[in-house]
Amino acid sequence: MAEKKRKWAPEKGEQAMIEGIIEGSPDAIGVAVIRLDCGCRKMAALDKEGEPASKIIAYRDQAESICEKCKEDHGSFMRVKEQFIHWLEPELDDAIKEKISLKVLGSTPQVH
């Protein structure tokens, strides 16, 4: 039996940030979303090669800035809770998306 992949969806606050990032990134094919255990988020647009198409945006919902821990360790990968890529329409071929996901997010489990 084939394992069904979970389709990640942005939360309400993330969606607004994604739209802003995309607006400023004409080469974007998607936006990487990384949720940290402290509640902060890191996001960046990606181009068709899986390279950054925007600056990395770090933010925390309903806060003026990121938390103190993120200021110290820049949102260490050790504290990643969830990560996914929000793909733009029309979505790329699944094999290409998988290749970009591996390049950007790595091969570690997507949920800790």
C-alpha positions in Angstrom: 0.0 0.0 0.0 1.4 3.4 -0.9 2.0 5.8 1.9 -0.2 8.9 1.5 1.7 12.2 1.8 0.4 14.9 4.0 -0.5 18.1 2.1 0.7 21.0 4.3 -1.3 24.1 4.4 -0.3 27.5 5.7 -2.0 28.9 8.8 -3.9 32.2 8.4 -1.0 34.4 9.5 1.4 32.5 7.4 -0.8 32.9 4.3 -0.5 36.7 4.5 3.3 36.5 4.8 3.5 34.0 1.9 1.5 36.4 -0.4 3.7 39.3 0.5 6.9 37.2 -0.2 5.5 36.0 -3.6 4.5 39.6 -4.6 8.1 40.7 -4.2 9.6 37.5 -5.9 8.6 37.3 -9.6 10.7 34.1 -10.0 9.1 32.2 -7.1 7.6 28.8 -7.7 6.9 28.3 -4.0 7.7 29.4 -0.5 9.5 27.3 2.1 7.8 27.5 5.5 9.7 26.5 8.6 7.9 26.4 11.9 10.1 26.4 15.0 9.2 25.0 18.5 9.1 28.5 20.0 6.3 29.7 17.6 8.6 31.7 15.3 8.5 31.1 11.6 11.2 31.3 8.8 10.1 31.7 5.2 11.7 32.3 1.8 10.6 32.1 -1.8 12.2 29.5 -4.0 13.0 29.5 -7.7 12.7 26.6 -10.2 16.2 25.4 -9.2 15.4 25.4 -5.5 17.5 28.4 -4.9 16.3 31.4 -2.8 14.2 33.9 -4.7 13.8 36.2 -1.7 15.4 37.1 1.5 14.7 34.8 4.5 11.9 36.3 6.5 11.8 35.5 10.2 8.7 36.5 12.2 6.4 35.6 15.1 2.6 35.9 14.9 1.2 38.9 16.7 4.6 40.0 18.0 6.9 42.9 17.1 9.9 40.7 16.6 11.2 37.1 16.9 11.8 35.5 20.3 15.1 35.9 22.2 16.1 32.3 21.5 15.8 32.9 17.7 17.8 36.1 18.1 20.6 34.0 19.7 20.6 31.0 17.4 19.0 32.3 14.3 16.2 29.7 14.4 18.4 26.6 14.7 17.4 23.6 12.6 17.5 21.6 15.8 14.3 23.4 16.9 12.3 22.9 13.7 8.9 21.5 14.5 7.4 21.4 11.0 8.5 22.4 7.5 7.0 22.3 4.1 6.9 24.1 0.7 3.8 26.0 -0.3 3.7 25.5 -4.1 2.3 28.1 -6.5 -0.1 27.2 -9.2 0.4 25.6 -11.6 2.4 23.2 -9.5 5.5 21.6 -10.9 5.8 17.9 -11.7 5.9 15.7 -8.5 9.5 14.5 -9.3 10.7 18.1 -9.6 8.9 19.1 -6.4 10.5 16.1 -4.6 14.0 17.1 -5.8 13.5 20.7 -4.7 12.1 19.7 -1.4 15.1 17.4 -0.7 17.5 20.3 -1.7 15.7 22.9 0.5 14.4 20.9 3.5 16.7 17.9 3.5 15.8 14.3 4.0 14.9 14.5 7.7 11.3 13.8 8.7 9.0 16.7 8.1 7.5 16.6 11.6 9.4 16.3 14.9 
